[in-house]
């Protein structure tokens, strides 16, 4: 009876390690499912944003009997408003839209927030930002807040977008200095792109100033060779600016196509604009050609909206000619998305 016959109750170190290992395995199995569910929710929210933008375009058209211009030159300045800026009053952003004088440039336009006047261009418009955007941040200038990025670009066509000398515009559904109409979409509203996703803070080349007619490139290396002034991270950071490299996209390349160019020994996935809309210079001015790729953070493709207001998720593997055909308003191609 001198021995203590009671047993100790508890875990041994080995048992504890086994339990921790099992928990680790379960977390490892569940984490991808949780991440997939979160991405599905973000993608759904993203497509809802595009739906709201599409409805705003239809309401704008019903009110004005035309579509908003992609870029519109106010007075004698080059800081022309974007289509996204013009549809604000129809996007449940009446307060913001009412502060805009569309007859003047956006450079001096301000709005009061918490008693402080800030540039309208630096105001965050939630509907214009995808929840998956990894850099949803204000762009600062030397004097403080300057711009805010966006995640959805208007359809600027395939490659050529604008000739300031003749006023000729490209084949997209939104055009520089031109207020098109639904009737101009000869391919049908359900067969023509309206908006598609773009990545904020995109590197790009601008103002290469190549003269004459530029051949439509089929390989990214052809774009890199055109050159221009390189900007490492300011593409699609100005929702107010109607220039195609800031608020539009083109179908030169399929969605999420890598356009890899080397600058100072660093590789960038870049866009290209031959000559910015509204930029002045000696006549004749170079034409605006643009390779501005639709990109997203969603695996496998991008969310898009069609001119009829419907939303589609377009795969990265879409045929290039089909993708280009969907962006033309009057190419008379018989193309459609499932």
C-alpha positions in Angstrom: 0.0 0.0 0.0 3.1 2.2 0.1 3.0 2.8 -3.7 0.8 5.5 -5.2 -1.5 3.7 -7.5 -2.9 6.9 -9.1 -2.2 7.6 -12.8 -1.1 11.0 -14.1 -3.6 12.5 -16.5 -2.2 14.6 -19.4 -0.4 14.4 -22.8 3.1 13.3 -23.4 5.3 15.5 -25.6 5.1 13.0 -28.4 1.3 13.1 -28.3 1.3 16.9 -28.3 3.5 17.0 -31.3 1.3 14.5 -33.2 -1.8 16.7 -32.5 0.0 19.8 -33.7 1.1 18.0 -36.9 -2.5 16.9 -37.6 -3.7 20.5 -37.1 -1.0 21.8 -39.4 -2.1 19.3 -42.1 -5.7 20.2 -41.8 -4.9 24.0 -42.0 -2.8 23.2 -45.1 -5.7 21.4 -46.7 -8.3 24.1 -45.8 -6.2 27.2 -46.7 -6.5 26.8 -50.5 -10.3 26.3 -50.2 -10.6 29.4 -48.1 -8.4 31.4 -50.5 -10.5 30.2 -53.4 -13.7 31.2 -51.7 -12.3 34.7 -51.0 -11.2 35.1 -54.6 -14.6 34.0 -55.8 -16.2 36.6 -53.6 -13.8 39.3 -54.9 -14.4 38.3 -58.5 -18.2 38.5 -57.9 -17.8 41.9 -56.4 -15.6 42.9 -59.4 -18.2 41.8 -61.9 -20.9 43.7 -59.9 -18.8 46.9 -60.3 -18.7 46.3 -64.1 -22.5 45.8 -64.1 -23.0 49.1 -62.3 -20.7 50.9 -64.9 -22.6 49.3 -67.7 -25.9 50.5 -66.3 -24.5 54.0 -65.9 -23.5 54.0 -69.5 -27.0 53.1 -70.6 -28.5 55.7 -68.3 -26.1 58.3 -69.7 -27.1 57.3 -73.3 -30.8 57.5 -72.4 -30.3 61.0 -71.0 -27.9 62.5 -73.6 -28.7 60.3 -76.7 -25.0 59.5 -77.0 -22.2 57.6 -75.4 -19.6 59.5 -73.4 -16.4 60.4 -75.3 -13.3 58.4 -74.3 -11.4 61.6 -74.0 -12.8 65.1 -74.4 -10.7 68.2 -74.8 -12.0 71.0 -72.5 -11.2 74.5 -73.8 -7.6 74.8 -74.8 -6.1 72.4 -72.3 -5.1 68.8 -72.8 -6.3 67.4 -69.5 -9.6 66.0 -70.9 -12.1 64.1 -68.9 -12.6 60.4 -69.2 -15.8 58.4 -70.0 -15.6 57.2 -66.4 -15.8 60.8 -65.1 -18.7 61.7 -67.4 -20.9 58.8 -66.2 -20.5 59.7 -62.5 -24.0 61.3 -62.1 -25.5 58.0 -63.3 -23.4 55.9 -61.0 -24.9 56.9 -57.7 -22.0 59.4 -57.4 -24.2 62.5 -58.0 -22.4 64.5 -55.3 -19.0 64.0 -56.9 -20.3 64.5 -60.4 -22.0 67.7 -59.5 -18.7 69.2 -58.4 -17.2 68.7 -61.9 -17.1 71.4 -64.5 -16.8 69.3 -67.6 -16.2 72.4 -69.7 -12.9 73.0 -67.9 -9.9 70.6 -67.4 -9.6 68.4 -64.4 -6.2 69.9 -63.4 -7.7 72.6 -61.2 -10.9 70.8 -60.1 -11.3 70.3 -56.3 -13.7 68.8 -53.9 -14.0 69.4 -50.1 -13.5 66.4 -47.9 -13.7 66.8 -44.2 -13.2 70.5 -44.6 -10.2 70.2 -46.8 -10.1 70.9 -50.5 -8.5 68.1 -52.5 -8.1 67.5 -56.2 -11.2 65.7 -57.6 -8.7 63.5 -59.5 -7.4 62.2 -56.1 -10.8 61.1 -54.9 -11.3 57.3 -54.5 -14.4 56.1 -56.5 -15.1 52.6 -55.0 -17.0 51.3 -58.0 -13.9 51.9 -60.2 -11.7 49.6 -58.1 -11.6 45.8 -58.1 -11.3 44.2 -54.6 -8.4 42.1 -56.0 -6.3 45.2 -56.9 -3.2 44.9 -54.8 -2.3 48.6 -54.9 -5.5 50.4 -54.1 -3.6 53.5 -53.0 -3.7 57.2 -53.7 -1.1 58.6 -56.1 0.8 61.4 -54.5 2.6 64.3 -56.2 5.0 66.9 -54.9 2.1 69.0 -53.5 0.2 66.1 -51.9 -2.7 64.0 -53.2 -2.8 64.0 -57.0 -4.6 61.0 -58.5 -6.4 57.8 -57.8 -6.2 54.6 -59.9 -8.9 52.5 -61.5 -9.5 48.9 -62.4 -11.8 49.2 -65.4 -10.9 50.6 -68.8 -13.1 51.6 -71.7 -12.9 49.7 -75.0 -10.5 51.8 -77.2 -10.4 49.3 -80.1 -7.6 47.2 -81.5 -4.6 49.4 -82.1 -5.3 52.8 -83.8 -7.3 55.1 -81.5 -7.0 58.8 -82.7 -5.7 61.1 -85.3 -5.7 64.7 -84.0 -5.0 66.1 -87.5 -8.2 64.8 -89.2 -10.3 63.9 -86.1 -10.4 60.3 -87.2 -11.0 57.9 -84.4 -10.4 54.2 -83.8 -12.7 51.2 -84.0 -13.6 50.9 -80.3 -16.9 51.7 -78.7 -15.5 54.8 -77.0 -13.6 57.4 -79.0 -11.5 60.5 -78.3 -13.4 63.7 -78.9 -16.4 61.8 -80.4 -19.7 61.0 -78.8 -20.8 57.8 -80.5 -24.2 56.2 -80.3 -25.5 52.7 -79.8 -26.4 52.7 -83.4 -22.7 52.9 -84.3 -22.3 49.4 -82.8 -23.0 47.7 -86.1 -21.8 44.3 -84.7 -24.6 44.4 -82.1 -24.5 45.5 -78.5 -24.2 41.9 -77.3 -21.2 41.2 -79.5 -19.1 44.3 -78.6 -16.9 45.0 -75.6 -17.6 48.0 -73.4 -15.2 47.8 -70.4 -12.6 45.3 -69.2 -10.3 45.0 -66.3 -6.9 46.7 -66.2 -4.2 46.7 -63.5 -3.4 49.9 -61.7 0.2 51.3 -61.6 1.1 49.7 -64.9 4.5 50.5 -66.6 4.1 52.1 -70.0 5.9 53.8 -72.9 4.5 57.1 -74.2 5.0 59.6 -76.9 7.4 57.6 -79.1 6.0 59.9 -81.8 6.4 57.4 -84.7 5.2 59.1 -87.9 2.8 57.6 -90.4 0.7 54.5 -90.1 2.1 51.9 -87.6 1.7 48.2 -88.4 -0.5 46.3 -85.9 2.0 44.2 -83.8 1.5 40.6 -83.2 4.4 40.0 -80.8 5.2 41.9 -77.6 8.8 42.5 -78.8 7.5 44.6 -81.7 6.0 47.0 -79.1 9.1 47.2 -77.0 11.1 48.2 -80.1 8.9 51.2 -80.7 10.3 52.9 -77.6 9.2 56.2 -76.1 9.4 57.9 -72.7 9.2 55.1 -70.1 7.1 55.5 -67.0 7.7 52.7 -64.5 4.4 52.7 -62.6 1.9 55.4 -63.4 -0.4 53.7 -66.0 -4.0 53.4 -65.0 -3.5 55.7 -62.0 -5.7 58.6 -63.2 -9.5 57.7 -63.4 -10.2 61.3 -64.5 -7.9 61.2 -67.6 -9.5 60.0 -70.8 -6.3 59.0 -72.5 -6.3 55.4 -73.4 -3.2 54.5 -71.3 -4.9 55.8 -68.2 -8.6 54.9 -68.5 -8.9 52.5 -71.5 -7.6 49.3 -73.0 -7.0 47.9 -76.5 -7.1 44.4 -77.9 -3.7 44.4 -79.5 -3.0 41.4 -77.3 -5.2 38.9 -75.5 -6.0 39.4 -71.8 -3.1 39.1 -69.3 -0.6 38.7 -72.2 2.9 39.5 -70.9 4.4 42.4 -72.8 7.9 42.1 -71.3 10.3 44.9 -72.0 13.7 45.6 -70.5 14.5 49.0 -69.1 17.8 49.7 -67.2 18.2 45.9 -66.8 14.7 45.5 -65.2 11.9 43.5 -66.9 8.5 45.2 -67.0 5.1 44.0 -68.2 4.3 47.3 -70.1 1.8 49.2 -72.2 2.5 51.5 -75.1 1.0 54.7 -76.5 2.6 56.3 -79.6 1.2 59.8 -78.9 -1.0 61.0 -76.1 -4.4 62.4 -77.0 -4.3 66.2 -76.5 -0.5 66.5 -76.7 0.6 69.4 -78.8 3.5 69.6 -81.2 4.5 70.5 -84.8 2.0 69.6 -87.5 1.3 67.0 -88.6 1.0 65.4 -85.2 1.8 61.7 -84.8 -1.3 59.4 -84.6 -2.3 57.7 -81.4 -1.7 54.0 -81.5 -1.9 52.0 -78.3 -1.2 48.6 -77.0 -2.9 48.7 -73.6 -3.5 45.2 -72.4 -6.5 44.1 -70.3 -5.1 42.6 -67.1 -6.5 41.3 -63.8 -5.5 39.6 -60.6 -8.1 36.8 -61.2 -6.6 33.5 -62.2 -7.2 32.6 -65.8 -8.8 35.7 -67.2 -10.5 39.0 -66.9 -14.0 40.3 -66.2 -15.5 42.3 -69.1 -18.8 44.0 -69.8 -20.5 44.1 -73.2 -22.4 47.0 -74.6 -25.7 45.4 -73.8 -24.8 45.6 -70.1 -24.1 41.9 -69.7 -20.9 40.6 -67.9 -18.6 37.9 -69.1 -15.4 36.4 -67.7 -12.9 36.1 -70.7 -10.2 33.5 -70.6 -6.6 34.3 -71.2 -6.6 31.7 -73.9 -9.2 33.4 -76.0 -8.3 33.4 -79.7 -6.6 36.7 -80.6 -8.7 37.4 -83.7 -11.9 36.7 -81.7 -10.7 39.1 -78.9 -9.9 41.8 -81.5 -13.2 41.2 -83.3 -15.1 41.8 -80.0 -13.6 45.2 -79.6 -14.6 46.6 -83.0 -17.9 48.4 -83.1 -18.4 48.1 -86.9 -16.2 45.4 -88.2 -19.3 43.3 -89.0 -17.6 40.2 -87.5 -19.9 37.4 -86.4 -18.4 36.8 -83.0 -19.8 36.3 -79.5 -18.9 35.1 -76.1 -20.6 32.1 -74.5 
